[in-house]
Amino acid sequence: MLFPKDASWLGILTSELLGFPNMRHDDQVDSVTQALNWILQQRQNRVSYNIGPIIVTKPRIYPGEPGWSSNSY
């Protein structure tokens, strides 16, 4: 999680997060962990469509083969 470096509340949040569970107050720890759990849940529910057709527009020519030039890529 990213926090703004110049936030006036960053020192208090950092000490509360790093001092958990031995701090008197843990409200901010609760909200941060709930936000992280929500983000994780959203990522797990997302369906990824990274698989798709491979479309070849021209045959690949490897270095040393006829027709290869440094401008091929």
PDB file of N, CA, C and O in Angstrom:
ATOM      1  N   MET A   1       0.844  -1.155   0.000  1.00  0.00           N
ATOM      2  CA  MET A   1       0.000   0.000   0.000  1.00  0.00           C
ATOM      3  C   MET A   1       0.897   1.227   0.000  1.00  0.00           C
ATOM      4  O   MET A   1       1.893   1.271   0.722  1.00  0.00           O
ATOM      5  N   LEU A   2       0.555   2.208  -0.792  1.00  0.00           N
ATOM      6  CA  LEU A   2       1.346   3.429  -0.866  1.00  0.00           C
ATOM      7  C   LEU A   2       0.658   4.549  -0.107  1.00  0.00           C
ATOM      8  O   LEU A   2      -0.558   4.720  -0.192  1.00  0.00           O
ATOM      9  N   PHE A   3       1.439   5.296   0.623  1.00  0.00           N
ATOM     10  CA  PHE A   3       0.930   6.449   1.360  1.00  0.00           C
ATOM     11  C   PHE A   3       1.736   7.674   0.960  1.00  0.00           C
ATOM     12  O   PHE A   3       2.923   7.563   0.654  1.00  0.00           O
ATOM     13  N   PRO A   4       1.104   8.839   0.959  1.00  0.00           N
ATOM     14  CA  PRO A   4       1.848  10.059   0.614  1.00  0.00           C
ATOM     15  C   PRO A   4       2.929  10.356   1.652  1.00  0.00           C
ATOM     16  O   PRO A   4       2.673  10.313   2.855  1.00  0.00           O
ATOM     17  N   LYS A   5       4.138  10.656   1.176  1.00  0.00           N
ATOM     18  CA  LYS A   5       5.267  10.902   2.078  1.00  0.00           C
ATOM     19  C   LYS A   5       5.056  12.100   2.987  1.00  0.00           C
ATOM     20  O   LYS A   5       5.524  12.108   4.125  1.00  0.00           O
ATOM     21  N   ASP A   6       4.356  13.112   2.495  1.00  0.00           N
ATOM     22  CA  ASP A   6       4.215  14.350   3.258  1.00  0.00           C
ATOM     23  C   ASP A   6       2.896  14.449   4.030  1.00  0.00           C
ATOM     24  O   ASP A   6       2.528  15.530   4.488  1.00  0.00           O
ATOM     25  N   ALA A   7       2.187  13.330   4.174  1.00  0.00           N
ATOM     26  CA  ALA A   7       0.918  13.350   4.906  1.00  0.00           C
ATOM     27  C   ALA A   7       1.168  13.617   6.384  1.00  0.00           C
ATOM     28  O   ALA A   7       2.073  13.038   6.984  1.00  0.00           O
ATOM     29  N   SER A   8       0.372  14.484   6.960  1.00  0.00           N
ATOM     30  CA  SER A   8       0.546  14.843   8.374  1.00  0.00           C
ATOM     31  C   SER A   8       0.257  13.659   9.303  1.00  0.00           C
ATOM     32  O   SER A   8       0.770  13.619  10.421  1.00  0.00           O
ATOM     33  N   TRP A   9      -0.545  12.713   8.864  1.00  0.00           N
ATOM     34  CA  TRP A   9      -0.947  11.572   9.673  1.00  0.00           C
ATOM     35  C   TRP A   9      -0.058  10.341   9.480  1.00  0.00           C
ATOM     36  O   TRP A   9      -0.275   9.319  10.131  1.00  0.00           O
ATOM     37  N   LEU A  10       0.933  10.424   8.599  1.00  0.00           N
ATOM     38  CA  LEU A  10       1.731   9.248   8.262  1.00  0.00           C
ATOM     39  C   LEU A  10       2.524   8.706   9.455  1.00  0.00           C
ATOM     40  O   LEU A  10       2.635   7.490   9.618  1.00  0.00           O
ATOM     41  N   GLY A  11       3.068   9.577  10.275  1.00  0.00           N
ATOM     42  CA  GLY A  11       3.836   9.125  11.440  1.00  0.00           C
ATOM     43  C   GLY A  11       2.986   8.342  12.426  1.00  0.00           C
ATOM     44  O   GLY A  11       3.419   7.317  12.952  1.00  0.00           O
ATOM     45  N   ILE A  12       1.791   8.822  12.671  1.00  0.00           N
ATOM     46  CA  ILE A  12       0.888   8.136  13.602  1.00  0.00           C
ATOM     47  C   ILE A  12       0.466   6.787  13.025  1.00  0.00           C
ATOM     48  O   ILE A  12       0.442   5.782  13.735  1.00  0.00           O
ATOM     49  N   LEU A  13       0.134   6.770  11.733  1.00  0.00           N
ATOM     50  CA  LEU A  13      -0.266   5.517  11.089  1.00  0.00           C
ATOM     51  C   LEU A  13       0.877   4.507  11.113  1.00  0.00           C
ATOM     52  O   LEU A  13       0.670   3.335  11.427  1.00  0.00           O
ATOM     53  N   THR A  14       2.064   4.958  10.785  1.00  0.00           N
ATOM     54  CA  THR A  14       3.221   4.063  10.757  1.00  0.00           C
ATOM     55  C   THR A  14       3.478   3.462  12.133  1.00  0.00           C
ATOM     56  O   THR A  14       3.693   2.256  12.251  1.00  0.00           O
ATOM     57  N   SER A  15       3.457   4.287  13.168  1.00  0.00           N
ATOM     58  CA  SER A  15       3.714   3.757  14.511  1.00  0.00           C
ATOM     59  C   SER A  15       2.610   2.804  14.949  1.00  0.00           C
ATOM     60  O   SER A  15       2.877   1.827  15.649  1.00  0.00           O
ATOM     61  N   GLU A  16       1.376   3.080  14.545  1.00  0.00           N
ATOM     62  CA  GLU A  16       0.280   2.183  14.906  1.00  0.00           C
ATOM     63  C   GLU A  16       0.401   0.845  14.170  1.00  0.00           C
ATOM     64  O   GLU A  16       0.167  -0.212  14.756  1.00  0.00           O
ATOM     65  N   LEU A  17       0.765   0.894  12.890  1.00  0.00           N
ATOM     66  CA  LEU A  17       0.919  -0.344  12.122  1.00  0.00           C
ATOM     67  C   LEU A  17       2.089  -1.178  12.642  1.00  0.00           C
ATOM     68  O   LEU A  17       1.977  -2.394  12.800  1.00  0.00           O
ATOM     69  N   LEU A  18       3.207  -0.510  12.906  1.00  0.00           N
ATOM     70  CA  LEU A  18       4.393  -1.238  13.355  1.00  0.00           C
ATOM     71  C   LEU A  18       4.291  -1.686  14.812  1.00  0.00           C
ATOM     72  O   LEU A  18       4.940  -2.654  15.209  1.00  0.00           O
ATOM     73  N   GLY A  19       3.485  -0.989  15.605  1.00  0.00           N
ATOM     74  CA  GLY A  19       3.331  -1.339  17.015  1.00  0.00           C
ATOM     75  C   GLY A  19       2.248  -2.354  17.288  1.00  0.00           C
ATOM     76  O   GLY A  19       2.126  -2.839  18.413  1.00  0.00           O
ATOM     77  N   PHE A  20       1.463  -2.687  16.286  1.00  0.00           N
ATOM     78  CA  PHE A  20       0.375  -3.644  16.465  1.00  0.00           C
ATOM     79  C   PHE A  20       0.936  -5.016  16.826  1.00  0.00           C
ATOM     80  O   PHE A  20       1.920  -5.424  16.209  1.00  0.00           O
ATOM     81  N   PRO A  21       0.392  -5.734  17.756  1.00  0.00           N
ATOM     82  CA  PRO A  21      -0.845  -5.556  18.510  1.00  0.00           C
ATOM     83  C   PRO A  21      -0.650  -4.919  19.879  1.00  0.00           C
ATOM     84  O   PRO A  21      -1.561  -4.950  20.707  1.00  0.00           O
ATOM     85  N   ASN A  22       0.515  -4.345  20.130  1.00  0.00           N
ATOM     86  CA  ASN A  22       0.817  -3.812  21.455  1.00  0.00           C
ATOM     87  C   ASN A  22       0.476  -2.343  21.620  1.00  0.00           C
ATOM     88  O   ASN A  22       0.924  -1.716  22.580  1.00  0.00           O
ATOM     89  N   MET A  23      -0.306  -1.776  20.711  1.00  0.00           N
ATOM     90  CA  MET A  23      -0.684  -0.364  20.811  1.00  0.00           C
ATOM     91  C   MET A  23      -2.052  -0.254  21.477  1.00  0.00           C
ATOM     92  O   MET A  23      -2.868  -1.173  21.421  1.00  0.00           O
ATOM     93  N   ARG A  24      -2.274   0.879  22.101  1.00  0.00           N
ATOM     94  CA  ARG A  24      -3.551   1.103  22.781  1.00  0.00           C
ATOM     95  C   ARG A  24      -4.692   1.218  21.769  1.00  0.00           C
ATOM     96  O   ARG A  24      -5.794   0.724  22.007  1.00  0.00           O
ATOM     97  N   HIS A  25      -4.416   1.879  20.628  1.00  0.00           N
ATOM     98  CA  HIS A  25      -5.438   2.058  19.584  1.00  0.00           C
ATOM     99  C   HIS A  25      -5.025   1.286  18.344  1.00  0.00           C
ATOM    100  O   HIS A  25      -3.855   1.266  17.962  1.00  0.00           O
ATOM    101  N   ASP A  26      -6.019   0.646  17.718  1.00  0.00           N
ATOM    102  CA  ASP A  26      -5.720  -0.098  16.494  1.00  0.00           C
ATOM    103  C   ASP A  26      -6.769   0.141  15.402  1.00  0.00           C
ATOM    104  O   ASP A  26      -6.930  -0.680  14.499  1.00  0.00           O
ATOM    105  N   ASP A  27      -7.473   1.256  15.492  1.00  0.00           N
ATOM    106  CA  ASP A  27      -8.518   1.557  14.513  1.00  0.00           C
ATOM    107  C   ASP A  27      -7.959   1.636  13.094  1.00  0.00           C
ATOM    108  O   ASP A  27      -8.560   1.119  12.152  1.00  0.00           O
ATOM    109  N   GLN A  28      -6.810   2.284  12.949  1.00  0.00           N
ATOM    110  CA  GLN A  28      -6.233   2.437  11.619  1.00  0.00           C
ATOM    111  C   GLN A  28      -5.716   1.100  11.086  1.00  0.00           C
ATOM    112  O   GLN A  28      -5.774   0.846   9.883  1.00  0.00           O
ATOM    113  N   VAL A  29      -5.215   0.255  11.972  1.00  0.00           N
ATOM    114  CA  VAL A  29      -4.772  -1.071  11.554  1.00  0.00           C
ATOM    115  C   VAL A  29      -5.975  -1.854  11.025  1.00  0.00           C
ATOM    116  O   VAL A  29      -5.877  -2.537  10.006  1.00  0.00           O
ATOM    117  N   ASP A  30      -7.105  -1.753  11.717  1.00  0.00           N
ATOM    118  CA  ASP A  30      -8.317  -2.432  11.266  1.00  0.00           C
ATOM    119  C   ASP A  30      -8.721  -1.970   9.873  1.00  0.00           C
ATOM    120  O   ASP A  30      -9.026  -2.793   9.009  1.00  0.00           O
ATOM    121  N   SER A  31      -8.725  -0.666   9.649  1.00  0.00           N
ATOM    122  CA  SER A  31      -9.171  -0.155   8.355  1.00  0.00           C
ATOM    123  C   SER A  31      -8.197  -0.519   7.233  1.00  0.00           C
ATOM    124  O   SER A  31      -8.624  -0.821   6.119  1.00  0.00           O
ATOM    125  N   VAL A  32      -6.898  -0.494   7.519  1.00  0.00           N
ATOM    126  CA  VAL A  32      -5.914  -0.850   6.493  1.00  0.00           C
ATOM    127  C   VAL A  32      -6.041  -2.326   6.141  1.00  0.00           C
ATOM    128  O   VAL A  32      -6.022  -2.680   4.962  1.00  0.00           O
ATOM    129  N   THR A  33      -6.172  -3.197   7.145  1.00  0.00           N
ATOM    130  CA  THR A  33      -6.280  -4.626   6.843  1.00  0.00           C
ATOM    131  C   THR A  33      -7.598  -4.945   6.136  1.00  0.00           C
ATOM    132  O   THR A  33      -7.639  -5.826   5.277  1.00  0.00           O
ATOM    133  N   GLN A  34      -8.662  -4.248   6.485  1.00  0.00           N
ATOM    134  CA  GLN A  34      -9.929  -4.458   5.787  1.00  0.00           C
ATOM    135  C   GLN A  34      -9.824  -4.020   4.331  1.00  0.00           C
ATOM    136  O   GLN A  34     -10.360  -4.685   3.445  1.00  0.00           O
ATOM    137  N   ALA A  35      -9.144  -2.913   4.079  1.00  0.00           N
ATOM    138  CA  ALA A  35      -8.947  -2.454   2.703  1.00  0.00           C
ATOM    139  C   ALA A  35      -8.111  -3.450   1.912  1.00  0.00           C
ATOM    140  O   ALA A  35      -8.431  -3.759   0.764  1.00  0.00           O
ATOM    141  N   LEU A  36      -7.039  -3.955   2.522  1.00  0.00           N
ATOM    142  CA  LEU A  36      -6.196  -4.936   1.838  1.00  0.00           C
ATOM    143  C   LEU A  36      -6.961  -6.232   1.557  1.00  0.00           C
ATOM    144  O   LEU A  36      -6.812  -6.823   0.487  1.00  0.00           O
ATOM    145  N   ASN A  37      -7.780  -6.674   2.518  1.00  0.00           N
ATOM    146  CA  ASN A  37      -8.601  -7.868   2.300  1.00  0.00           C
ATOM    147  C   ASN A  37      -9.603  -7.659   1.176  1.00  0.00           C
ATOM    148  O   ASN A  37      -9.842  -8.570   0.383  1.00  0.00           O
ATOM    149  N   TRP A  38     -10.194  -6.468   1.097  1.00  0.00           N
ATOM    150  CA  TRP A  38     -11.148  -6.158   0.040  1.00  0.00           C
ATOM    151  C   TRP A  38     -10.461  -6.177  -1.324  1.00  0.00           C
ATOM    152  O   TRP A  38     -10.998  -6.727  -2.286  1.00  0.00           O
ATOM    153  N   ILE A  39      -9.268  -5.574  -1.405  1.00  0.00           N
ATOM    154  CA  ILE A  39      -8.515  -5.564  -2.666  1.00  0.00           C
ATOM    155  C   ILE A  39      -8.178  -6.990  -3.084  1.00  0.00           C
ATOM    156  O   ILE A  39      -8.334  -7.343  -4.253  1.00  0.00           O
ATOM    157  N   LEU A  40      -7.719  -7.813  -2.146  1.00  0.00           N
ATOM    158  CA  LEU A  40      -7.397  -9.205  -2.439  1.00  0.00           C
ATOM    159  C   LEU A  40      -8.624  -9.949  -2.940  1.00  0.00           C
ATOM    160  O   LEU A  40      -8.532 -10.707  -3.905  1.00  0.00           O
ATOM    161  N   GLN A  41      -9.758  -9.747  -2.309  1.00  0.00           N
ATOM    162  CA  GLN A  41     -10.999 -10.405  -2.721  1.00  0.00           C
ATOM    163  C   GLN A  41     -11.382  -9.988  -4.137  1.00  0.00           C
ATOM    164  O   GLN A  41     -11.812 -10.828  -4.929  1.00  0.00           O
ATOM    165  N   GLN A  42     -11.234  -8.706  -4.470  1.00  0.00           N
ATOM    166  CA  GLN A  42     -11.564  -8.230  -5.810  1.00  0.00           C
ATOM    167  C   GLN A  42     -10.666  -8.878  -6.854  1.00  0.00           C
ATOM    168  O   GLN A  42     -11.127  -9.232  -7.939  1.00  0.00           O
ATOM    169  N   ARG A  43      -9.394  -9.033  -6.534  1.00  0.00           N
ATOM    170  CA  ARG A  43      -8.459  -9.657  -7.471  1.00  0.00           C
ATOM    171  C   ARG A  43      -8.788 -11.138  -7.675  1.00  0.00           C
ATOM    172  O   ARG A  43      -8.663 -11.651  -8.787  1.00  0.00           O
ATOM    173  N   GLN A  44      -9.205 -11.823  -6.612  1.00  0.00           N
ATOM    174  CA  GLN A  44      -9.519 -13.242  -6.726  1.00  0.00           C
ATOM    175  C   GLN A  44     -10.798 -13.462  -7.523  1.00  0.00           C
ATOM    176  O   GLN A  44     -10.939 -14.487  -8.189  1.00  0.00           O
ATOM    177  N   ASN A  45     -11.730 -12.518  -7.465  1.00  0.00           N
ATOM    178  CA  ASN A  45     -12.998 -12.655  -8.179  1.00  0.00           C
ATOM    179  C   ASN A  45     -12.892 -12.258  -9.646  1.00  0.00           C
ATOM    180  O   ASN A  45     -13.782 -12.557 -10.442  1.00  0.00           O
ATOM    181  N   ARG A  46     -11.817 -11.593  -9.995  1.00  0.00           N
ATOM    182  CA  ARG A  46     -11.663 -11.111 -11.367  1.00  0.00           C
ATOM    183  C   ARG A  46     -11.280 -12.278 -12.271  1.00  0.00           C
ATOM    184  O   ARG A  46     -10.395 -13.069 -11.944  1.00  0.00           O
ATOM    185  N   VAL A  47     -11.948 -12.370 -13.391  1.00  0.00           N
ATOM    186  CA  VAL A  47     -11.636 -13.404 -14.365  1.00  0.00           C
ATOM    187  C   VAL A  47     -10.620 -12.828 -15.328  1.00  0.00           C
ATOM    188  O   VAL A  47     -10.817 -11.749 -15.886  1.00  0.00           O
ATOM    189  N   SER A  48      -9.550 -13.542 -15.516  1.00  0.00           N
ATOM    190  CA  SER A  48      -8.491 -13.082 -16.399  1.00  0.00           C
ATOM    191  C   SER A  48      -8.621 -13.758 -17.753  1.00  0.00           C
ATOM    192  O   SER A  48      -8.781 -14.975 -17.839  1.00  0.00           O
ATOM    193  N   TYR A  49      -8.552 -12.967 -18.796  1.00  0.00           N
ATOM    194  CA  TYR A  49      -8.634 -13.490 -20.151  1.00  0.00           C
ATOM    195  C   TYR A  49      -7.317 -13.269 -20.869  1.00  0.00           C
ATOM    196  O   TYR A  49      -7.271 -12.610 -21.908  1.00  0.00           O
ATOM    197  N   ASN A  50      -6.253 -13.818 -20.319  1.00  0.00           N
ATOM    198  CA  ASN A  50      -4.939 -13.666 -20.925  1.00  0.00           C
ATOM    199  C   ASN A  50      -4.713 -14.646 -22.063  1.00  0.00           C
ATOM    200  O   ASN A  50      -3.741 -14.512 -22.806  1.00  0.00           O
ATOM    201  N   ILE A  51      -5.582 -15.617 -22.211  1.00  0.00           N
ATOM    202  CA  ILE A  51      -5.421 -16.605 -23.265  1.00  0.00           C
ATOM    203  C   ILE A  51      -6.245 -16.147 -24.457  1.00  0.00           C
ATOM    204  O   ILE A  51      -7.429 -15.838 -24.325  1.00  0.00           O
ATOM    205  N   GLY A  52      -5.625 -16.109 -25.592  1.00  0.00           N
ATOM    206  CA  GLY A  52      -6.323 -15.688 -26.792  1.00  0.00           C
ATOM    207  C   GLY A  52      -5.642 -16.253 -28.009  1.00  0.00           C
ATOM    208  O   GLY A  52      -4.630 -16.945 -27.903  1.00  0.00           O
ATOM    209  N   PRO A  53      -6.196 -15.959 -29.165  1.00  0.00           N
ATOM    210  CA  PRO A  53      -5.587 -16.487 -30.385  1.00  0.00           C
ATOM    211  C   PRO A  53      -4.245 -15.824 -30.669  1.00  0.00           C
ATOM    212  O   PRO A  53      -4.026 -14.658 -30.341  1.00  0.00           O
ATOM    213  N   ILE A  54      -3.372 -16.577 -31.271  1.00  0.00           N
ATOM    214  CA  ILE A  54      -2.099 -16.036 -31.726  1.00  0.00           C
ATOM    215  C   ILE A  54      -2.248 -15.757 -33.212  1.00  0.00           C
ATOM    216  O   ILE A  54      -2.505 -16.668 -34.000  1.00  0.00           O
ATOM    217  N   ILE A  55      -2.087 -14.516 -33.586  1.00  0.00           N
ATOM    218  CA  ILE A  55      -2.253 -14.126 -34.978  1.00  0.00           C
ATOM    219  C   ILE A  55      -0.876 -13.860 -35.560  1.00  0.00           C
ATOM    220  O   ILE A  55      -0.134 -13.011 -35.067  1.00  0.00           O
ATOM    221  N   VAL A  56      -0.549 -14.580 -36.594  1.00  0.00           N
ATOM    222  CA  VAL A  56       0.737 -14.416 -37.255  1.00  0.00           C
ATOM    223  C   VAL A  56       0.504 -13.575 -38.496  1.00  0.00           C
ATOM    224  O   VAL A  56      -0.228 -13.973 -39.402  1.00  0.00           O
ATOM    225  N   THR A  57       1.130 -12.416 -38.528  1.00  0.00           N
ATOM    226  CA  THR A  57       0.953 -11.542 -39.685  1.00  0.00           C
ATOM    227  C   THR A  57       2.002 -11.793 -40.746  1.00  0.00           C
ATOM    228  O   THR A  57       1.763 -11.552 -41.929  1.00  0.00           O
ATOM    229  N   LYS A  58       3.163 -12.275 -40.332  1.00  0.00           N
ATOM    230  CA  LYS A  58       4.200 -12.657 -41.284  1.00  0.00           C
ATOM    231  C   LYS A  58       5.078 -13.703 -40.617  1.00  0.00           C
ATOM    232  O   LYS A  58       5.224 -13.700 -39.395  1.00  0.00           O
ATOM    233  N   PRO A  59       5.652 -14.579 -41.390  1.00  0.00           N
ATOM    234  CA  PRO A  59       6.490 -15.610 -40.776  1.00  0.00           C
ATOM    235  C   PRO A  59       7.731 -15.002 -40.132  1.00  0.00           C
ATOM    236  O   PRO A  59       8.306 -14.039 -40.641  1.00  0.00           O
ATOM    237  N   ARG A  60       8.123 -15.574 -39.022  1.00  0.00           N
ATOM    238  CA  ARG A  60       9.313 -15.094 -38.333  1.00  0.00           C
ATOM    239  C   ARG A  60      10.562 -15.565 -39.069  1.00  0.00           C
ATOM    240  O   ARG A  60      10.672 -16.729 -39.454  1.00  0.00           O
ATOM    241  N   ILE A  61      11.488 -14.650 -39.255  1.00  0.00           N
ATOM    242  CA  ILE A  61      12.761 -14.970 -39.893  1.00  0.00           C
ATOM    243  C   ILE A  61      13.847 -14.759 -38.858  1.00  0.00           C
ATOM    244  O   ILE A  61      13.963 -13.677 -38.283  1.00  0.00           O
ATOM    245  N   TYR A  62      14.630 -15.775 -38.623  1.00  0.00           N
ATOM    246  CA  TYR A  62      15.673 -15.732 -37.603  1.00  0.00           C
ATOM    247  C   TYR A  62      16.995 -15.272 -38.206  1.00  0.00           C
ATOM    248  O   TYR A  62      17.233 -15.451 -39.400  1.00  0.00           O
ATOM    249  N   PRO A  63      17.854 -14.681 -37.380  1.00  0.00           N
ATOM    250  CA  PRO A  63      19.166 -14.236 -37.878  1.00  0.00           C
ATOM    251  C   PRO A  63      19.912 -15.365 -38.584  1.00  0.00           C
ATOM    252  O   PRO A  63      19.976 -16.494 -38.098  1.00  0.00           O
ATOM    253  N   GLY A  64      20.469 -15.028 -39.734  1.00  0.00           N
ATOM    254  CA  GLY A  64      21.219 -16.008 -40.504  1.00  0.00           C
ATOM    255  C   GLY A  64      20.394 -16.680 -41.595  1.00  0.00           C
ATOM    256  O   GLY A  64      20.953 -17.279 -42.513  1.00  0.00           O
ATOM    257  N   GLU A  65      19.076 -16.587 -41.503  1.00  0.00           N
ATOM    258  CA  GLU A  65      18.224 -17.176 -42.530  1.00  0.00           C
ATOM    259  C   GLU A  65      18.090 -16.208 -43.707  1.00  0.00           C
ATOM    260  O   GLU A  65      18.242 -14.998 -43.542  1.00  0.00           O
ATOM    261  N   PRO A  66      17.805 -16.747 -44.895  1.00  0.00           N
ATOM    262  CA  PRO A  66      17.598 -15.871 -46.047  1.00  0.00           C
ATOM    263  C   PRO A  66      16.464 -14.882 -45.798  1.00  0.00           C
ATOM    264  O   PRO A  66      15.402 -15.259 -45.303  1.00  0.00           O
ATOM    265  N   GLY A  67      16.689 -13.642 -46.134  1.00  0.00           N
ATOM    266  CA  GLY A  67      15.667 -12.604 -45.943  1.00  0.00           C
ATOM    267  C   GLY A  67      15.776 -11.867 -44.628  1.00  0.00           C
ATOM    268  O   GLY A  67      15.052 -10.895 -44.412  1.00  0.00           O
ATOM    269  N   TRP A  68      16.659 -12.300 -43.739  1.00  0.00           N
ATOM    270  CA  TRP A  68      16.793 -11.627 -42.449  1.00  0.00           C
ATOM    271  C   TRP A  68      17.596 -10.359 -42.602  1.00  0.00           C
ATOM    272  O   TRP A  68      18.591 -10.321 -43.326  1.00  0.00           O
ATOM    273  N   SER A  69      17.156  -9.312 -41.910  1.00  0.00           N
ATOM    274  CA  SER A  69      17.939  -8.076 -41.804  1.00  0.00           C
ATOM    275  C   SER A  69      17.669  -7.491 -40.436  1.00  0.00           C
ATOM    276  O   SER A  69      16.708  -7.885 -39.776  1.00  0.00           O
ATOM    277  N   SER A  70      18.491  -6.563 -40.000  1.00  0.00           N
ATOM    278  CA  SER A  70      18.299  -5.954 -38.684  1.00  0.00           C
ATOM    279  C   SER A  70      17.025  -5.121 -38.644  1.00  0.00           C
ATOM    280  O   SER A  70      16.568  -4.753 -37.562  1.00  0.00           O
ATOM    281  N   ASN A  71      16.453  -4.822 -39.783  1.00  0.00           N
ATOM    282  CA  ASN A  71      15.200  -4.056 -39.830  1.00  0.00           C
ATOM    283  C   ASN A  71      13.979  -4.943 -39.738  1.00  0.00           C
ATOM    284  O   ASN A  71      12.857  -4.437 -39.774  1.00  0.00           O
ATOM    285  N   SER A  72      14.156  -6.258 -39.620  1.00  0.00           N
ATOM    286  CA  SER A  72      13.031  -7.174 -39.575  1.00  0.00           C
ATOM    287  C   SER A  72      12.229  -7.037 -38.301  1.00  0.00           C
ATOM    288  O   SER A  72      11.068  -7.443 -38.257  1.00  0.00           O
ATOM    289  N   TYR A  73      12.833  -6.464 -37.247  1.00  0.00           N
ATOM    290  CA  TYR A  73      12.148  -6.407 -35.955  1.00  0.00           C
ATOM    291  C   TYR A  73      11.877  -5.002 -35.527  1.00  0.00           C
ATOM    292  O   TYR A  73      11.305  -4.781 -34.460  1.00  0.00           O
TER     293      TYR A  73
END
